Amino acid sequence: MNSIYTALSIPIQGPAPSINCIQWSADGQLIICSKGAIYILTPDLGINFDNHSLLRTDRKRFHETHEKEPALDLGWHKNIIELTKNITHPWAAETQDWGAVTLGSIEISLRAVTISPGNLNGVSTGSGCLLVIMNSNLELTLWCAPRNHLKEAWTKIQDITATLKVLPCPQSEEGLPQNKNKLLKTLQSQATSICWSSQSDFGVLPNPLIDGSLLAIGNRAGAIILMRYDGKQSLYCVHIRRIADECITHLSWSKWRVAHTSCVEAFVACGISNGSVVIVRVRQRLERNHTTEAFAPEFSILEEVDILSNRVPEVDKRILTGLTWIDGPDEKPTLFLSKSGVFSFFRIQSSEQKNLSQDPELLAPPSDPQLRHLTTIRVRTQKTSIDSSSLSPVSGVFRVETSEDSNIIITLFDGSFHVIRNVWNEPLYRDDSPNKDENIVSADDNNLLNNLTSAALSNLARSIFWKVEGAAIQDKDVGRISGATSFDEYGTALWLYESCQPTDFNYKHDAKRNSILVVSQLWQDIRESDLLVSRLEYMFEHPCSMAQQSSSFQLLPVLIKLCQKDIYNSVWQHLIQLLSIPTQSLGDEEGLESYTGEISPSFRTSFRKSITRRLYGHDAAHSLRLRLTVADYCWKMASNESREDFGKIAMLILNNITYFYLKTVLNHLIAVIHLLQEKDLPFVMRIIIQSLLEGSPEGLIIIRLDRGLPCLSVTNSIGKYTISGLSSGHTWGRCSITSFLLSTPMSRTCTGCTRKAFLAPSSRTPQQITGSETTSNLPDMSNSGPIVPDTLWIPDAGRSWIVDELLTAVRSCLYCENRFVRIL
């Protein structure tokens, strides 16, 4: 079986090898950081948008001999953020000290990128993720996709460096000479490493969906700066801590874990230029704000930062080539760091828990965790080419699962793969002799891959390099891997390489250089079908709504298998049984207190946040959306004998999601019933009619709402709310949020199920509102303040503040939770 799913040519010079050269976003996009551009690639799995312009593999380049059947031809959507070579901050104008000189300003290039999690306040249109980009002049910028994250241009929304330049120094400036003071401030503004944390889950249900992520910035002054997104297209500083006298070259966040009720903690590993690593612990506590004007509970976050006492390893002046946390089966992460020729592993060792503080104004007294050294492994050279060397820098670290064990795969710049086993207890380097009892089969030639070893994977990667290049490959040809990551954590890997000959010293212009993105199944477990079903079952039971990942990304490891006919045919009966299991009950939505105040900006903001929290903060609702995505995908793949079964399951799940949405809206309407005015009634009438349609569950009985509005008559012309066509036969689509007819191009489309909805009022640009010329084309994604009511693309029956806030509150598709895009 041909194991190569993608071999995509990208016209870039191979980037500098880095663990973060290739990263996945929560939107399911692959972010590649090259020297001249940021490439944003989206796999065509669970995406139904503009399939005619997909990038696909040129199969003519392959050696097609001995191929029994063609591999999956995975398509990709491509987007690019191009490099701008102008220097925004000339550091020589800040200080003439030699310590502030940046050689990267001679020829500007891109150095690093980090990606925000999906749940950010105020990001309701376009991409749910933001990018922070660092260039060789040590400048930082913030980017978003306001219209279409798949195809259209991303926009710079903040110059972060300008914000850093006005921050105070983390130590007292008194007594310092003026030139030293300027130098210290300049060094603090020069970013050398960046990393955005994951979203924090405080264990509150429904999830408050408050942004608990932090951007960590390391600089040349040896300080770490923590910043948070404010929901208004900018980042602000929450903490500065100086941890060293040297430059911070690497940063890595562990995942957040619950320390105690409403309090989470994470660790930031900070790599220093002297070869040591400093561990910073960050604690966040969720606090409820007691305000009289709030319609629903409001929350804020209190941060606390402290530094672990021990440094690892000892200062040896050997630079780090890689630094990352590896999350294990328990909540104690393992730290991986690499230097030339060695891999080192450390683990957080917590002391005994102390009595937690009962004072709600204080954080619990922190324990004193330490890093315990597990082992240091000397790397062995995997001789696959003339350039093979154990001293090559690390270019990728990712976790893979087999039916027997969990393993860590580490790729080096020389193109070799290295397997580490038992990482969380006693890491072992896997380069042993074959073991015939291993249940792993090579996906390339169906021979037993007797053991998952470094030599076997390196040779397999070399054979894939030979097959992709499609020419006479010699020992002097090297496939240098710049970045690598896992595609599904079950044997399918993704890496970026550039073919070169190190012994050829002829100059090759950058425009003629080319890199190849490879997605390949390295091995196939004989229990692959069981693992697939088990993984789906785990996803349905632990959906994690707080992460706000798109369904297409969360289900990526599943969809890459289901789109292959042989795998689908072996599991579809199990999937019908799994999808037919009754879902976790959403429970009775807790009632909202009746609001008797006035319609003020703060009230509307609170009302909108409450809708968002209840629509997207329930794990059970997120599980339903995942189930619907799988059922719909299987319906498309199914033959006639099983298509009807998947169709019935999908319809049942669809109805449950619709009832949940209607119930959420009804509860909010009941709570503000005294504020409803005449222009609000048409939409309220529509919701009442939908709740009384045949088949609606008893939970949608709305006697209280109907009695509170005696002017409503349910029997009044129901037909006009259900007819969606003209006498000529033309039919209109309906808004998936309001159910109004979509007779306007001012709409957004779900990239997964293709359902459409009206644009949120916050999507209007200043030019659309005033008609005057302006240079800003960015939507106002702020969650503060009311929405201007004159939204011209909404029907007259929907000209209500309730509709405005509802459209803004819906940040992703209600039915499959994929992102919206604007086409026109």
C-alpha positions in Angstrom: 0.0 0.0 0.0 1.3 3.4 -1.0 1.8 5.3 2.3 2.3 8.8 1.0 -0.7 11.0 1.3 0.9 14.2 0.3 4.2 15.3 -1.3 3.5 19.0 -1.9 6.1 21.2 -3.5 6.5 24.6 -1.7 8.8 27.2 -3.4 10.8 28.2 -0.3 14.3 27.7 1.0 14.4 25.2 3.8 13.7 27.1 7.0 16.1 26.9 9.9 15.5 23.6 11.8 13.2 24.1 14.8 10.6 22.3 16.8 8.2 25.1 16.1 8.9 25.4 12.4 5.6 23.5 11.7 2.6 23.9 14.0 -1.1 23.1 14.1 -3.6 25.8 14.9 -7.0 25.2 16.7 -8.6 26.0 13.3 -7.0 22.9 11.8 -4.5 24.9 9.8 -0.8 24.0 9.4 1.4 27.0 9.9 4.9 26.9 8.3 7.4 29.6 9.2 9.9 30.1 6.4 12.4 33.0 6.0 10.3 34.9 3.4 6.7 34.0 4.3 4.3 32.3 6.6 2.5 29.5 4.7 -0.9 28.6 6.0 -2.1 25.2 4.7 -5.5 23.6 5.5 -6.0 19.9 4.8 -9.2 19.1 2.9 -10.7 16.9 5.6 -14.0 17.9 6.9 -13.8 21.1 4.9 -16.3 21.9 2.1 -15.1 25.1 0.5 -13.8 25.8 -3.0 -12.5 22.3 -3.7 -11.6 23.3 -7.3 -8.5 25.3 -6.2 -7.0 22.7 -3.9 -3.2 21.9 -4.1 -2.5 18.3 -4.7 0.5 16.0 -5.1 2.0 15.7 -8.5 1.9 11.9 -8.8 4.1 11.8 -11.9 7.1 12.4 -9.8 6.7 9.1 -8.0 8.1 5.8 -8.8 4.8 4.0 -9.5 6.3 0.5 -9.8 5.1 -2.2 -7.5 2.2 0.0 -6.3 -0.9 -2.1 -5.6 -3.2 0.9 -5.3 -2.8 4.7 -5.2 -2.6 6.4 -1.9 -5.0 8.9 -0.5 -4.6 12.1 -2.5 -4.9 14.7 0.2 -5.7 18.2 -1.0 -4.7 21.5 0.7 -6.0 25.0 0.8 -3.1 27.5 0.7 -2.8 31.0 2.2 0.3 33.2 2.6 1.4 36.0 4.9 4.3 37.6 3.0 7.3 39.2 4.5 7.5 43.0 4.6 11.2 44.0 4.6 10.8 47.5 6.0 12.2 48.2 9.4 9.6 49.6 11.8 11.9 50.0 14.8 15.5 51.1 14.0 17.2 50.2 17.3 20.2 52.5 16.6 17.8 55.4 17.0 17.0 54.2 20.6 20.6 53.7 21.8 24.1 53.7 20.3 25.3 50.9 22.6 26.7 48.0 20.7 24.7 45.6 22.9 21.5 46.7 21.1 22.8 45.9 17.6 20.7 43.3 15.6 22.5 41.8 12.7 19.2 40.6 11.4 18.3 44.1 10.4 20.8 43.9 7.5 18.5 41.5 5.6 15.0 41.2 7.2 13.6 37.7 7.4 11.0 35.9 9.5 12.3 34.1 12.5 9.4 32.6 14.5 5.6 32.4 14.7 3.3 31.4 17.5 -0.4 30.7 17.4 -3.2 31.6 19.8 -5.8 29.1 21.0 -9.2 29.2 19.5 -11.2 30.8 22.4 -10.3 34.5 22.4 -12.7 37.1 23.5 -14.0 39.2 20.6 -12.9 37.0 17.7 -16.3 36.3 16.2 -15.5 36.5 12.5 -12.9 34.9 10.3 -10.2 32.9 12.0 -10.6 31.9 15.6 -6.9 32.0 16.0 -4.4 34.9 15.9 -0.7 34.8 14.9 2.2 36.6 16.5 5.2 36.9 14.1 8.8 37.7 15.0 11.3 38.9 12.4 15.0 39.0 12.3 15.0 42.6 13.6 13.4 41.2 16.8 10.1 42.9 16.1 6.7 41.4 17.0 3.4 41.9 15.1 -0.1 40.5 15.7 -2.2 39.2 12.8 -5.7 38.0 12.2 -7.9 36.8 9.3 -11.0 39.1 9.3 -12.8 37.6 6.4 -11.6 34.2 5.1 -8.8 32.4 6.9 -8.6 29.7 4.2 -8.0 31.9 1.1 -8.0 35.7 1.8 -5.3 37.9 3.2 -4.4 38.1 6.8 -4.2 41.6 8.3 -1.7 43.1 10.8 -3.7 44.5 13.7 -1.0 45.5 16.3 2.6 46.4 16.5 3.5 44.6 19.7 7.0 46.0 19.8 5.6 49.5 20.2 3.7 48.3 23.3 6.8 46.7 24.7 8.8 49.9 24.3 6.6 51.8 26.8 6.7 49.1 29.5 8.7 49.7 32.7 11.9 47.7 33.3 11.4 44.8 35.7 14.0 46.2 38.1 14.5 49.6 39.7 15.8 52.1 37.3 17.0 54.5 40.0 20.8 55.0 40.2 21.4 53.7 36.6 23.2 56.0 34.2 20.9 57.3 31.5 22.6 55.3 28.7 22.4 52.1 30.7 18.7 52.8 31.4 18.0 53.3 27.6 20.0 50.1 26.8 18.0 48.0 29.3 14.7 49.3 28.0 15.8 48.6 24.4 16.9 45.1 25.2 13.6 44.5 26.9 11.8 45.5 23.7 13.9 43.2 21.5 12.0 39.8 21.5 14.1 36.7 21.0 11.5 34.0 21.7 7.7 33.7 21.8 5.2 31.1 22.8 1.4 31.3 23.3 -0.1 29.0 26.0 -3.1 26.7 25.5 -6.5 27.7 26.9 -7.0 27.2 30.6 -10.0 25.1 31.9 -11.0 26.2 35.4 -13.4 23.3 35.8 -16.5 25.6 35.9 -19.6 24.4 34.1 -20.8 25.7 31.8 -17.4 27.0 30.8 -17.2 30.7 31.2 -15.2 30.9 27.9 -13.1 33.6 29.3 -9.7 33.9 27.7 -7.2 32.2 30.0 -4.3 32.0 27.6 -1.1 34.0 27.9 1.5 35.0 25.4 5.0 34.6 26.8 7.8 36.8 25.3 11.5 36.3 26.0 13.9 39.1 25.3 17.6 40.1 25.2 17.3 41.6 28.7 16.7 38.2 30.2 13.1 39.0 31.1 9.9 37.1 30.4 6.8 39.2 29.6 3.3 37.8 29.8 0.6 39.3 27.7 -3.2 38.7 27.2 -5.5 39.5 24.4 -8.0 42.2 25.3 -10.8 41.4 22.7 -10.1 44.7 21.0 -7.4 43.7 18.5 -4.5 44.2 20.8 -2.4 42.5 23.6 -1.7 44.1 26.9 1.0 43.2 29.5 -0.1 41.4 32.7 3.4 40.6 34.2 7.1 41.2 33.7 9.7 39.1 35.5 13.5 39.2 34.9 14.9 35.7 35.3 18.4 35.9 33.9 21.2 38.2 32.8 21.5 36.5 29.4 19.2 36.3 26.4 16.2 34.0 26.5 16.4 31.9 23.4 13.6 29.3 23.9 10.2 29.3 25.5 7.7 26.4 26.0 4.4 26.2 27.9 3.1 23.1 29.5 -0.6 22.5 29.5 -2.7 24.0 32.2 -3.8 21.7 35.0 -6.3 22.3 37.8 -4.4 23.0 41.1 -7.7 23.3 43.1 -11.1 24.8 42.6 -11.1 27.6 40.0 -7.3 27.7 40.0 -5.0 26.4 37.3 -1.3 26.4 36.9 1.2 25.8 34.1 5.0 25.9 33.7 7.0 27.9 31.3 10.4 26.5 30.4 12.8 29.4 29.5 16.0 28.4 27.7 18.9 30.8 28.4 21.7 31.5 26.0 24.2 30.1 28.5 22.7 26.6 28.1 20.6 26.5 31.3 16.8 26.4 31.6 14.7 28.4 34.1 11.2 27.1 35.0 8.6 29.7 35.7 5.3 28.7 37.3 2.2 30.7 36.4 -1.0 30.4 38.4 -4.4 31.8 37.4 -7.5 32.0 39.6 -11.0 32.6 38.2 -12.9 35.1 40.2 -16.5 36.1 39.9 -17.2 39.9 39.6 -20.1 41.1 41.7 -21.6 43.8 39.7 -25.2 45.1 39.8 -25.6 45.8 36.1 -24.5 42.4 34.9 -27.2 40.3 33.2 -25.2 37.1 33.9 -22.1 36.1 35.9 -19.0 38.0 35.0 -15.5 36.7 35.6 -12.0 37.9 35.8 -8.6 36.2 36.2 -5.9 36.9 38.9 -2.4 35.9 38.0 0.6 34.8 40.2 4.1 34.1 38.9 7.0 32.5 40.7 10.3 31.0 39.7 11.4 27.4 40.6 14.6 27.5 42.6 16.7 25.0 40.6 18.0 25.5 37.1 18.4 22.6 34.7 20.9 21.7 33.4 23.9 23.3 34.9 25.4 26.2 33.0 27.7 24.7 30.4 27.7 27.4 27.6 26.3 24.8 25.1 23.3 26.3 23.3 20.0 24.6 23.3 18.7 23.2 20.0 15.2 22.2 21.2 13.0 22.7 24.2 9.4 21.5 24.7 7.0 19.9 27.2 5.7 16.4 26.6 2.3 15.8 28.2 1.9 12.3 29.6 -1.0 10.2 30.8 -1.0 11.9 34.2 -0.9 15.6 34.9 2.9 15.8 35.5 4.5 17.0 32.2 8.0 15.9 31.1 10.5 18.4 29.8 12.6 17.6 26.8 15.6 19.6 25.9 18.3 18.9 23.4 21.9 20.0 22.8 24.3 18.8 20.1 24.4 15.0 20.4 22.3 14.5 23.5 18.6 14.4 24.6 17.8 15.2 28.2 14.5 14.5 30.0 13.2 16.1 33.2 10.0 15.8 35.1 8.1 18.0 37.5 8.3 16.5 41.0 5.7 18.1 43.3 6.1 18.2 47.0 3.3 17.4 49.4 0.2 19.6 49.1 -0.2 22.2 51.7 -3.4 23.3 53.2 -5.2 25.6 50.8 -6.2 29.1 51.8 -9.8 29.7 52.5 -9.5 33.4 51.8 -11.1 34.0 48.4 -9.0 37.1 47.9 -5.8 35.1 48.0 -4.3 32.4 45.9 -3.6 29.1 47.6 -0.1 28.9 49.0 2.0 27.3 46.3 3.9 24.1 46.9 7.5 23.9 45.8 7.8 21.6 42.8 11.2 20.7 41.5 12.5 19.3 38.2 13.7 15.7 38.6 16.3 14.6 36.1 15.1 11.4 34.4 18.0 10.7 32.0 20.3 12.0 29.4 20.6 10.0 26.2 23.5 10.2 23.8 22.1 10.3 20.2 23.3 7.6 17.8 24.0 8.4 14.2 21.5 6.8 11.8 23.6 6.4 8.7 21.2 7.0 5.8 23.3 9.6 3.8 26.6 11.3 3.6 25.4 14.0 5.8 24.1 11.8 8.7 25.3 13.0 12.1 24.1 12.7 15.6 25.2 16.4 16.2 22.4 17.7 13.8 19.9 20.0 15.5 16.4 18.8 16.4 13.7 19.7 13.9 10.6 18.0 15.4 9.3 16.2 18.5 5.9 14.5 18.6 4.1 11.7 20.3 2.7 8.6 18.7 0.5 5.8 20.0 0.6 2.1 19.2 -1.5 -0.7 20.6 1.4 -1.6 22.9 2.9 1.7 24.1 3.3 5.4 23.7 6.5 6.6 22.0 8.2 9.9 21.2 9.5 10.5 17.7 12.4 13.0 17.4 13.6 14.2 13.9 17.0 15.7 13.2 18.0 18.1 10.5 20.0 15.3 8.7 16.7 13.5 7.9 16.9 10.8 10.6 14.1 9.7 13.0 14.8 8.7 16.6 12.4 6.8 18.8 12.2 7.2 22.6 10.1 4.9 24.7 8.8 5.1 28.2 9.3 8.8 28.4 7.3 9.4 31.6 9.3 7.0 33.8 12.6 5.9 32.4 13.2 7.1 28.8 14.8 4.5 26.6 16.4 5.0 23.2 14.8 2.5 20.7 17.5 1.2 18.4 17.3 -2.4 19.5 17.4 -5.6 17.5 14.0 -6.6 15.9 11.3 -8.2 18.0 9.1 -10.5 16.0 6.2 -10.2 18.4 5.6 -6.5 17.7 2.1 -5.9 16.2 3.3 -3.2 13.8 3.3 -3.5 10.0 5.2 -1.3 7.6 2.7 0.8 5.6 5.1 0.8 2.7 5.7 -2.8 1.8 3.5 -4.8 4.2 6.5 -6.6 5.7 6.7 -6.9 9.5 8.3 -3.8 10.9 9.5 -6.0 13.8 10.1 -3.2 16.1 9.5 0.5 16.2 13.2 1.5 16.2 15.2 4.5 15.2 17.0 2.6 12.4 13.8 1.3 10.9 12.0 4.6 10.8 15.1 6.4 9.5 15.4 3.9 6.7 11.7 4.2 5.9 11.9 8.0 5.8 14.9 7.6 3.4 12.8 5.3 1.1 10.0 7.9 1.1 12.5 10.6 0.2 13.7 8.4 -2.7 10.2 7.8 -3.9 9.1 11.4 -3.7 12.1 12.8 -5.5 11.5 10.4 -8.4 15.1 10.5 -9.6 18.4 8.6 -9.1 19.1 9.3 -5.5 22.6 8.8 -4.4 24.3 8.7 -1.0 25.4 12.3 -1.3 21.7 13.5 -1.7 20.3 14.5 1.6 16.7 15.3 2.6 17.2 17.9 5.3 14.2 18.1 7.6 13.4 21.6 8.8 10.2 20.7 10.8 8.1 17.7 11.7 5.0 17.0 13.6 2.3 14.3 14.0 -0.7 14.2 11.8 -2.9 11.7 13.7 -0.7 10.4 16.6 -1.2 6.9 15.2 1.6 6.4 12.7 1.0 9.2 10.2 3.6 11.9 10.4 4.2 15.2 8.6 7.5 16.8 7.8 9.1 19.5 5.6 12.4 18.7 3.9 14.7 20.2 1.3 16.8 18.1 -1.0 20.4 19.1 -1.3 24.0 17.9 -1.8 26.3 19.1 0.9 29.4 18.3 -1.2 28.2 20.5 -4.0 29.5 24.0 -3.4 27.9 25.7 -6.4 25.7 28.7 -5.6 22.0 28.2 -5.9 19.7 31.2 -5.9 16.9 31.2 -3.3 14.3 31.5 -6.1 15.4 28.1 -7.4 15.3 26.4 -4.0 12.3 24.2 -3.2 11.0 22.3 -0.2 8.6 19.3 0.0 5.8 18.8 2.5 5.3 15.1 3.1 2.4 13.4 4.9 3.0 9.7 5.1 1.8 6.7 7.1 5.0 5.3 8.6 3.4 2.2 10.0 0.1 0.5 10.3 -1.1 -1.1 13.5 -3.0 -4.4 13.0 -5.5 -3.1 15.6 -6.0 0.1 13.7 -9.8 -0.3 13.5 -10.1 -0.9 17.3 -7.9 2.1 18.0 -10.0 4.3 15.7 -13.3 3.4 17.4 -11.7 3.8 20.9 -10.4 7.2 20.0 -13.8 8.3 18.8 -15.5 7.0 21.9 -13.0 9.0 24.0 -13.6 12.2 22.0 -17.4 11.9 22.5 -17.0 11.4 26.2 -14.3 14.0 26.7 -15.0 16.7 24.1 -13.3 19.6 26.0 -15.5 22.6 24.9 -13.1 25.1 26.6 -10.4 24.6 23.9 -12.9 25.8 21.2 -11.1 23.7 18.5 -12.9 23.4 15.2 -14.5 20.0 14.7 -12.5 19.4 11.5 -9.3 19.8 13.5 -10.3 17.8 16.5 -11.5 14.9 14.2 -8.5 15.1 11.9 -7.0 11.9 13.1 -10.3 10.1 12.5 -11.2 11.6 9.1 -7.8 10.8 7.7 -8.7 7.1 8.3 -12.4 7.2 7.4 -11.7 8.6 4.0 -9.9 5.4 3.1 -12.4 2.8 1.9 -10.7 -0.2 3.3 -10.6 1.3 6.8 -14.1 2.7 6.6 -15.6 -0.7 5.5 -14.0 -2.3 8.6 -15.4 0.1 11.1 -18.8 1.5 9.8 -20.9 -1.0 11.7 -19.1 -0.2 15.0 -19.6 3.5 14.2 -23.4 3.0 13.8 -23.4 1.4 17.3 -21.3 4.1 18.8 -23.3 7.0 17.3 -26.5 5.3 18.4 -25.6 5.4 22.1 -27.6 8.0 23.9 -25.6 11.1 24.4 -24.8 12.7 27.7 -27.8 14.7 28.8 -27.6 18.5 28.5 -29.7 18.7 31.6 -32.1 21.4 32.4 -30.7 24.7 31.6 -30.5 26.7 34.8 -32.9 29.5 34.7 -31.7 33.1 34.3 -32.8 35.7 36.7 -35.2 38.2 35.3 -33.6 41.4 34.4 -35.5 44.6 35.2 -32.9 47.3 34.5 -32.4 49.3 31.3 -30.9 48.4 28.0 -27.4 49.8 28.5 -24.1 49.0 26.8 -22.9 47.0 29.7 -26.1 45.0 29.8 -25.9 44.2 26.1 -22.3 43.0 26.5 -23.3 40.8 29.4 -26.3 39.5 27.5 -24.2 38.6 24.6 -21.5 36.8 26.7 -24.2 34.8 28.4 -25.5 33.5 25.1 -22.0 32.6 24.0 -21.2 30.8 27.2 -24.4 28.7 27.1 -24.1 27.8 23.4 -20.4 26.8 23.5 -19.6 26.2 27.1 -21.3 22.8 27.5 -19.2 19.7 26.8 -22.4 17.7 26.0 -23.3 20.2 23.3 -19.8 20.0 21.8 -20.0 16.2 21.9 -23.3 16.4 19.8 -21.5 18.6 17.2 -18.7 16.1 17.0 -21.1 13.2 16.5 -23.0 15.1 13.8 -19.8 15.8 11.9 -18.8 12.1 12.0 -22.4 10.9 11.1 -22.5 13.3 8.2 -19.1 12.3 6.9 -20.0 8.6 7.1 -23.2 9.3 5.3 -21.2 10.7 2.4 -18.9 7.7 2.4 -21.6 5.1 2.9 -23.1 2.8 0.4 -26.8 2.4 0.0 -27.1 -0.3 2.7 -25.8 1.9 5.5 -26.5 5.4 4.2 -30.0 5.4 5.5 -28.8 4.4 9.0 -26.3 7.2 9.1 -28.9 9.6 7.8 -31.4 8.8 10.6 -28.7 9.2 13.2 -27.6 12.5 11.7 -31.2 13.8 11.7 -31.7 12.8 15.3 -28.5 14.6 16.4 -29.4 17.6 14.3 -32.8 17.9 16.0 -31.1 17.7 19.5 -28.7 20.5 18.6 -31.6 22.6 17.3 -33.7 22.0 20.5 -30.7 22.9 22.6 -30.2 26.2 20.7 -33.9 27.1 20.8 -34.0 26.4 24.6 -31.0 28.6 25.2 -32.6 31.5 23.2 -35.9 31.0 24.9 -34.4 31.2 28.4 -32.7 34.5 27.5 -35.9 35.9 26.1 -37.8 35.0 29.2 -35.2 36.7 31.3 -35.6 40.0 29.4 -39.3 39.8 28.7 -39.9 43.1 30.3 -37.5 44.8 28.0 -39.0 43.6 24.7 -40.5 46.3 22.5 -42.7 46.2 19.4 -39.8 45.9 16.9 -38.5 42.9 18.9 -41.7 40.9 18.6 -41.3 39.5 15.0 -38.2 37.6 16.0 -39.7 36.4 19.3 -42.7 35.2 17.3 -40.5 33.2 15.0 -38.8 31.5 18.0 -42.2 30.6 19.4 -43.3 29.1 16.2 -40.2 27.0 15.9 -40.6 25.7 19.4 -44.1 24.6 18.7 -43.3 22.6 15.5 -44.2 19.0 15.4 -41.7 16.8 17.1 -40.4 19.4 19.5 -39.6 18.0 23.0 -41.5 18.9 26.1 -38.6 21.0 27.3 -39.5 23.7 24.8 -42.8 24.5 26.4 -42.9 28.3 26.7 -46.1 29.1 28.5 -44.4 31.8 30.6 -43.1 33.6 27.5 -46.5 33.3 25.7 -48.4 34.6 28.7 -46.0 37.5 29.1 -46.7 38.7 25.6 -50.4 38.8 25.1 -50.0 40.7 21.8 -48.6 37.5 20.2 -50.8 35.1 18.4 -49.3 31.8 17.5 -51.9 31.1 14.9 -51.1 34.3 13.0 -49.9 33.5 9.5 -47.5 30.6 10.3 -47.0 30.1 6.6 -44.9 33.2 6.1 -42.3 31.9 8.6 -41.9 28.5 6.8 -42.1 29.4 3.1 -38.7 29.9 1.6 -39.4 30.0 -2.2 -41.0 32.1 -4.9 -43.7 31.3 -7.4 -41.0 31.1 -10.1 -39.5 28.1 -8.3 -36.4 29.9 -6.9 -35.7 29.0 -3.3 -33.7 31.0 -0.8 -31.4 29.7 1.9 -32.1 30.5 5.5 -29.9 31.9 8.2 -28.8 29.1 10.5 -29.0 31.4 13.5 -32.2 33.5 13.0 -34.0 31.4 10.3 -34.6 34.5 8.2 -34.3 34.2 4.4 -30.8 35.0 3.2 -31.6 37.4 0.4 -28.3 39.3 0.7 -24.6 38.6 -0.1 -23.7 40.0 3.4 -23.5 36.5 4.9 -20.9 34.1 6.3 -20.6 30.4 5.4 -19.5 27.5 7.6 -16.4 25.8 6.2 -17.7 22.4 7.3 -21.4 21.9 6.7 -21.7 25.0 4.5 -24.7 26.4 6.5 -25.0 30.2 6.1 -25.8 33.0 8.5 -26.0 36.7 8.4 -22.9 38.7 9.2 -22.6 39.8 12.7 -23.2 43.6 13.1 -19.6 43.8 14.4 -18.4 42.8 10.9 -19.1 46.2 9.5 -16.1 48.3 8.6 -16.1 52.1 9.1 -16.5 52.5 5.4 -19.7 50.4 5.4 -21.1 52.4 8.3 -20.3 56.0 7.2 -19.7 55.6 3.4 -16.5 57.6 3.7 -13.1 56.5 2.6 -10.9 54.9 5.3 -7.8 52.8 5.4 -9.2 50.4 8.0 -10.9 47.3 6.7 -10.9 45.4 10.0 -14.1 44.4 11.8 -14.7 45.7 15.2 -14.4 42.5 17.2 -14.7 44.2 20.6 -17.1 42.7 23.0 -17.6 46.0 24.8 -20.3 48.5 23.9 -23.6 48.1 22.0 -24.0 47.3 18.3 -25.2 50.1 16.0 -28.8 49.0 15.1 -28.8 50.1 11.4 -27.7 46.8 10.0 -28.9 47.1 6.4 -28.5 43.5 5.4 -30.9 42.2 8.1 -34.6 42.0 7.2 -37.0 44.4 8.8 -38.4 41.7 11.0 -34.9 41.2 12.4 -34.1 44.8 13.2 -33.9 44.1 16.9 -31.1 44.5 19.5 -31.7 40.8 20.4 -30.9 39.7 16.8 -27.8 41.9 16.8 -26.5 40.4 20.0 -27.4 36.9 18.9 -25.6 37.1 15.6 -22.5 38.5 17.4 -22.6 35.9 20.1 -22.4 33.0 17.5 -18.7 32.8 16.8 -18.7 29.4 15.0 -21.2 27.1 13.4 -24.0 26.0 15.8 -24.2 22.6 14.2 -20.6 21.5 13.5 -18.5 24.2 15.3 -16.3 24.9 12.3 -15.3 28.4 11.5 -17.3 30.8 9.3 -15.8 32.6 6.2 -16.9 35.5 4.2 -17.1 34.9 0.4 -18.1 38.3 -0.8 
